Amino acid sequence: MKKKKISAIIMTLLLAVFMCVPAFAEDMDSAGNVFESGDTVSLPTIPFFGGFIAGQNVNVSEADAKGSVMAAGQEVNVGTSSIGESLYVAGNNVSVSGTQISGNVWAAGNNISIGEETSANGVYAAGSNIVFGGTSNGFFAAGNKIVISGTVNGDVSVEGEDIEILESTVISGKLTVKSTDDPDIADGAQIGEYSHDEIADDIEDVAEGAATAGVFSVFLKKVTSCLYWVAAMAAFGMLLVWLFNDDLDRALAMIKEKPGPMIGAGIVSWICIPIVIITLCCAYLLAPIAGMLTLAYVLVLCAGLAFAGASLARFVFPNMNPFLSALIGIAVLEVLRMIPVVGFIIGIAADMYLLGYVVINRWSHRLQKKSEEVAGGENTL
């Protein structure tokens, strides 16, 4: 159940990124697709092929889509519409009613409601509270409370804590329930086959898992994971020493001589670069630049801990072989990174260390080049 909830959260977050954009476009493109975004938005009532809509309050009413529709927002309402392929919805409160969907419904959110007059091939929902009263050929849901009152011409699989099957429910296939408590199934509900697997509470799962595995097993897994990452990061550190030995020295000198600018540049760049990437994604022509910047940013984050360990180790072991000191520094930081909370802080600090050095170093080179150009111009005169 955790994996399914995590998938739903990821889907919601990815779609929610587009809610930060003031607007995509207001007109249908040459392919017949519609893109809308803003505070309060809706899709047009004229026929179109596919639609993407995101905002604070999203309304898809009387829409006629030949293809798929994607909708994301705080409040998402889909009603009296026809969708030729699948519907993808994500938000805090999601409501789908009176809509005919030839494909599937993929829904993620806090409160999800699929109304009585809604039909789809399959319904797949993940959220906190899920209510299904429509018609489909298959139904799957994972959440906290799930209430079913509709018709499913096939199998139903639900996983959660509080499961309720109302009297009007018709399930021609097999009903599979995984829940912490026995599901509440009304006497009048029509169900082909039925199976129930009781799952323990998350806290009980952790306690039982710890008791079964034993302290030694848990400790062994931690040690194995730590050794793997120490070896991997150490190998990467050796490559850094070989290729960027001078940069490691300059970074150490910079943090000792100019700690303020380097730390400030690291913090600002760590926060602002993702914002810049999202902003660039809003403009179609600047999307390739956003992609290259994203790749560079990810590479810096991957190298942050190895770079910081190899560089800062020279402060502690100034006369030691650079490869050996790098190995010790990286190993120490990697072991500390395995400590909860402390490790998270160390990882961020290491990334900021590298980002700060790169920004200040590039800026210094720029100023030096500009000074040389000015000096060259004066000499020419």
Secondary structure by P-SEA (a helix, b strand, c coil): caaaaaaaaaaaaaaaccccccccccccccccbbbbbccbbbbbccccccccccccbbbbcbbbbcbbbbbbccbbbbccbbbcbbbbbbccbbbbccbbbcbbbbbbccbbbbcccccccbbbbbccbbbbcccccbbbbbccbbbbcbbbcbbbbbbccbbbbcccbbbccbbbbbccccccccccccccbbbbbbbccaaaaaaaaaaaacaaaaaaaaaaaaaaaaaaaaaaaaaaaaccaaaaaaaaaaaaccaaaaaaaaaaaaccaaaaaaaaaacccaaaaaaaaaaaaaaaaaaaaaaaaaaaaaaacccccaaaaaaaaaaaaaaaaacaaaaaaaaaaaaaaaaaaaaaaaaaaaaaaaaaaaaaaaaac
